[in-house]
Amino acid sequence: MADVIIIGAGAAGLFCAAEAARRGRSVVVLEREKKPGKKIIISGGGRCNFTNYDAGASAFISENPHFCKSALSRYTQYDFIDLVEKHGIAFHEKKLGQLFCDNLSREILDMLLAECKDAGVEIILQCGVDKIKKTNDGFEVFTNQGRYHPEAVVIASGGLSIPKAGASGFGYEIAQQFGHRIVPTDAGLVPFLWKESDKHLYESLPGISLDCRISTADMSFEESLLFTHKGLSGPAVLQISSYWKEGEAVVIDLLPELDDNFIEKFRREDGSKKLKSLLTYHLPKRLIDTLVKHWAIPDCPVAQLNAEQLSELQTQFKSWQHVPGGTEGYRTAEVTTGGVDTAELSSKTMESKQCAGLYFIGEVVDVTGWLGGYNFQWAWSSAWCAGQVV
């Protein structure tokens, strides 16, 4: 017997467990992996980007962009920062409000486990859940280690991203079993791949990184871009990937620090030089050489370029229309977009409107944050809300 069964010992599951147990509830966390918190350990390059100073609703993607507002306002980034400081974990702001541990991600996991231990939470590892049934007085949860009879069940099993860390579609299957709609899922915060026909064009560019502005019809980010053997990566690409639809072009401004008439300005100030030479002050040489070759940039002083050439070249550099061949998929995606439809959940408690006593928190829900600690903050906020009522 248990008051609450939480399925998934990740960020959301552990935090929710501690909150519920602190209220005097008997809480058991079931985790099918050998160890808890695998995604916490590998996050942030091993330093866990655990929240963001700017974690507001505008940084989240959902069919209902208002759904996340209640949870984010009731348990904020500053509340979690207080907890981190209480445990003496040193951290720093890297950029754009992103907060990382000074040392290792393990410190955040150890903090969550300590909170669970202090509150009396029981964590059972290598415990696979076979099925869940609704009963007159709660639920029956069937596992490979026996049956549980809780009053409430919290699904904190995450999404499909990074299968090697234990990701699965379990949460979506349970949601559908109890009548929930699933907003179509996809890999988010994920690198782009080259189209087969483009690979030879960029084979000399892996390792090159530069600041850019990258856009879809709906969103734009200005961060760094990285050329890889497989395609495009880096923070700018990961960010825009959550908004990109297959077959669409992304628009890349390779020179965000220059205005749209930059070549005209070059011509006025130093018209005797070739464009290739003038660009060396702004772009890596290997990239310039590749673009000169494949964009057929005239090998003449910029003063000799006619109006049509000026316009075309400026557009190429400021609005490079690139159609990715796809993404690297869930294997390397940092998060899953889509998930349990928020229209069928309480924004205050995360409880199902279809089945009393059933809750969904964290990545399994159709709320996806930007790169930079936002998805962890959604885990903390949604978990806290459920933890106050289960």
ZAMARGU-4260 file (C-alpha; in steps of 0.2 Angstrom, whole numbers, plus 5000, padded with zeros to 4 digits):
<rodrens>
0) 5000/5000/5000 | 5005/5018/4997 | 4996/5035/4996 | 5006/5040/4980 | 5015/5030/4967
5) 5026/5041/4956 | 5033/5033/4940 | 5050/5039/4935 | 5065/5044/4946 | 5070/5059/4935
10) 5070/5077/4939 | 5051/5079/4940 | 5047/5063/4949 | 5060/5065/4963 | 5055/5083/4966
15) 5037/5079/4967 | 5040/5064/4978 | 5049/5075/4991 | 5036/5088/4990 | 5022/5075/4993
20) 5030/5066/5007 | 5034/5082/5016 | 5015/5083/5018 | 5015/5067/5027 | 5010/5056/5012
25) 5018/5039/5010 | 5026/5040/4993 | 5035/5026/4982 | 5045/5031/4966 | 5046/5017/4953
30) 5061/5018/4941 | 5064/5005/4928 | 5083/5009/4926 | 5097/5003/4938 | 5100/5021/4944
35) 5089/5037/4946 | 5092/5053/4937 | 5101/5048/4922 | 5096/5063/4912 | 5101/5075/4926
40) 5119/5067/4926 | 5122/5070/4908 | 5113/5087/4907 | 5122/5103/4903 | 5138/5095/4898
45) 5139/5086/4915 | 5136/5102/4925 | 5117/5103/4924 | 5109/5119/4918 | 5096/5118/4932
50) 5086/5133/4928 | 5086/5150/4920 | 5084/5168/4928 | 5072/5172/4913 | 5061/5156/4915
55) 5044/5165/4910 | 5030/5158/4900 | 5036/5165/4883 | 5051/5153/4883 | 5039/5138/4882
60) 5030/5129/4867 | 5013/5122/4869 | 4997/5121/4860 | 4990/5131/4874 | 5004/5144/4878
65) 4995/5150/4894 | 4995/5133/4902 | 5012/5134/4910 | 5009/5151/4918 | 5001/5145/4934
70) 5014/5132/4938 | 5029/5144/4933 | 5022/5158/4944 | 5018/5147/4959 | 5035/5139/4960
75) 5048/5150/4952 | 5066/5149/4947 | 5070/5159/4962 | 5062/5146/4973 | 5073/5132/4966
80) 5088/5143/4967 | 5084/5145/4986 | 5084/5126/4987 | 5101/5124/4978 | 5109/5137/4990
85) 5102/5128/5005 | 5111/5113/5000 | 5127/5123/4997 | 5129/5119/4979 | 5140/5132/4970
90) 5133/5139/4953 | 5136/5152/4941 | 5127/5161/4926 | 5135/5156/4910 | 5125/5167/4898
95) 5107/5172/4894 | 5102/5168/4912 | 5108/5150/4911 | 5113/5143/4928 | 5125/5129/4929
100) 5133/5120/4944 | 5151/5125/4947 | 5155/5107/4949 | 5145/5092/4943 | 5127/5088/4939
105) 5128/5074/4952 | 5126/5088/4965 | 5108/5092/4959 | 5104/5073/4959 | 5111/5071/4976
110) 5101/5086/4982 | 5085/5078/4976 | 5089/5061/4983 | 5093/5069/5000 | 5076/5078/5000
115) 5067/5062/4996 | 5077/5053/5010 | 5073/5066/5023 | 5055/5066/5018 | 5054/5047/5019
120) 5052/5043/5001 | 5055/5025/4995 | 5063/5023/4978 | 5063/5006/4970 | 5075/5004/4955
125) 5074/4991/4941 | 5055/4991/4943 | 5046/4990/4927 | 5027/4995/4927 | 5017/4983/4916
130) 5000/4991/4918 | 4989/5002/4928 | 4971/5000/4933 | 4958/5011/4941 | 4949/5004/4956
135) 4935/5011/4967 | 4947/5018/4980 | 4962/5022/4969 | 4973/5012/4957 | 4981/4996/4955
140) 4999/4997/4948 | 5006/4980/4942 | 5025/4979/4941 | 5039/4966/4939 | 5041/4968/4958
145) 5023/4966/4964 | 5007/4976/4964 | 5004/4992/4973 | 4987/5000/4978 | 4990/5019/4979
150) 4976/5033/4980 | 4985/5043/4967 | 4997/5040/4952 | 5009/5053/4945 | 5017/5050/4928
155) 5034/5057/4928 | 5042/5045/4915 | 5048/5059/4903 | 5047/5059/4884 | 5056/5050/4870
160) 5072/5060/4870 | 5089/5051/4873 | 5084/5033/4874 | 5101/5028/4881 | 5095/5037/4897
165) 5080/5027/4898 | 5067/5037/4888 | 5051/5028/4882 | 5034/5031/4877 | 5026/5024/4892
170) 5019/5040/4899 | 5010/5043/4882 | 5003/5025/4882 | 4996/5027/4900 | 4988/5044/4895
175) 4979/5036/4880 | 4973/5022/4891 | 4964/5034/4902 | 4957/5044/4887 | 4969/5058/4885
180) 4974/5065/4868 | 4993/5066/4864 | 4999/5081/4854 | 5010/5074/4841 | 5028/5072/4847
185) 5044/5076/4839 | 5063/5078/4843 | 5066/5095/4850 | 5082/5105/4854 | 5091/5093/4841
190) 5104/5096/4827 | 5100/5097/4809 | 5106/5085/4796 | 5113/5089/4778 | 5102/5083/4763
195) 5112/5070/4754 | 5114/5082/4739 | 5122/5095/4750 | 5134/5085/4760 | 5148/5088/4747
200) 5146/5107/4748 | 5150/5108/4766 | 5163/5093/4769 | 5177/5105/4773 | 5167/5115/4787
205) 5166/5103/4802 | 5172/5112/4818 | 5168/5130/4812 | 5157/5140/4824 | 5151/5157/4822
210) 5137/5168/4829 | 5121/5169/4818 | 5103/5173/4818 | 5092/5159/4813 | 5074/5160/4809
215) 5058/5151/4804 | 5042/5159/4800 | 5037/5160/4818 | 5053/5162/4828 | 5071/5169/4828
220) 5086/5166/4839 | 5103/5174/4839 | 5116/5162/4846 | 5131/5152/4840 | 5130/5140/4825
225) 5142/5125/4823 | 5146/5115/4807 | 5147/5097/4810 | 5151/5082/4798 | 5132/5077/4799
230) 5125/5095/4797 | 5122/5110/4808 | 5122/5111/4827 | 5125/5123/4841 | 5113/5133/4852
235) 5105/5143/4838 | 5101/5127/4828 | 5095/5117/4844 | 5083/5132/4848 | 5076/5134/4831
240) 5074/5115/4829 | 5059/5115/4841 | 5050/5126/4829 | 5055/5119/4812 | 5044/5108/4802
245) 5051/5095/4790 | 5053/5101/4772 | 5054/5120/4778 | 5068/5131/4775 | 5077/5140/4789
250) 5084/5157/4786 | 5101/5160/4792 | 5109/5177/4794 | 5128/5174/4794 | 5132/5192/4798
255) 5120/5197/4811 | 5131/5211/4817 | 5131/5219/4799 | 5116/5228/4792 | 5107/5222/4776
260) 5117/5234/4765 | 5134/5229/4771 | 5142/5226/4754 | 5136/5243/4748 | 5145/5250/4763
265) 5160/5240/4759 | 5160/5247/4742 | 5159/5265/4748 | 5173/5263/4761 | 5185/5251/4752
270) 5179/5247/4735 | 5196/5242/4728 | 5196/5226/4738 | 5188/5210/4734 | 5173/5204/4744
275) 5182/5188/4750 | 5196/5199/4758 | 5183/5211/4766 | 5174/5196/4774 | 5189/5189/4783
280) 5186/5202/4796 | 5169/5194/4800 | 5169/5176/4795 | 5181/5161/4796 | 5192/5159/4781
285) 5187/5141/4778 | 5168/5146/4777 | 5172/5161/4765 | 5182/5149/4754 | 5167/5137/4753
290) 5154/5150/4750 | 5165/5159/4737 | 5165/5142/4728 | 5147/5137/4729 | 5139/5153/4729
295) 5149/5159/4714 | 5154/5175/4722 | 5163/5186/4708 | 5182/5187/4710 | 5183/5206/4707
300) 5184/5222/4718 | 5167/5226/4726 | 5167/5243/4717 | 5164/5233/4701 | 5149/5224/4707
305) 5133/5230/4699 | 5116/5233/4708 | 5109/5216/4705 | 5125/5207/4711 | 5125/5218/4726
310) 5107/5214/4731 | 5109/5195/4727 | 5125/5193/4738 | 5118/5203/4752 | 5103/5192/4752
315) 5114/5176/4752 | 5124/5181/4767 | 5109/5189/4777 | 5096/5177/4772 | 5103/5160/4768
320) 5089/5149/4764 | 5094/5132/4770 | 5082/5116/4770 | 5089/5103/4782 | 5088/5085/4777
325) 5080/5081/4794 | 5086/5080/4812 | 5097/5068/4822 | 5080/5063/4830 | 5077/5057/4848
330) 5094/5049/4849 | 5102/5066/4853 | 5087/5077/4856 | 5087/5086/4873 | 5068/5086/4874
335) 5052/5079/4866 | 5040/5092/4859 | 5021/5088/4860 | 5014/5076/4873 | 4999/5075/4884
340) 4986/5088/4879 | 4986/5102/4892 | 4967/5105/4888 | 4964/5089/4898 | 4975/5093/4913
345) 4972/5105/4928 | 4985/5119/4926 | 4985/5122/4945 | 4988/5103/4950 | 4993/5094/4934
350) 4978/5081/4938 | 4969/5073/4924 | 4952/5079/4920 | 4948/5062/4913 | 4953/5052/4928
355) 4953/5058/4946 | 4970/5054/4955 | 4980/5053/4940 | 4993/5066/4937 | 5006/5070/4923
360) 5021/5081/4926 | 5037/5086/4917 | 5042/5082/4899 | 5028/5070/4896 | 5016/5085/4896
365) 5014/5096/4880 | 5025/5110/4887 | 5043/5112/4880 | 5055/5125/4885 | 5070/5133/4876
370) 5088/5128/4878 | 5095/5135/4894 | 5088/5127/4909 | 5069/5130/4905 | 5064/5112/4904
375) 5072/5109/4921 | 5062/5123/4928 | 5046/5116/4920 | 5050/5099/4929 | 5052/5108/4946
380) 5037/5119/4944 | 5025/5106/4937 | 5031/5093/4950 | 5029/5106/4964 | 5011/5109/4959
385) 5006/5090/4959 | 5016/5088/4975 | 5005/5100/4985 | 4989/5090/4982 | 4993/5071/4978
</rodrens>
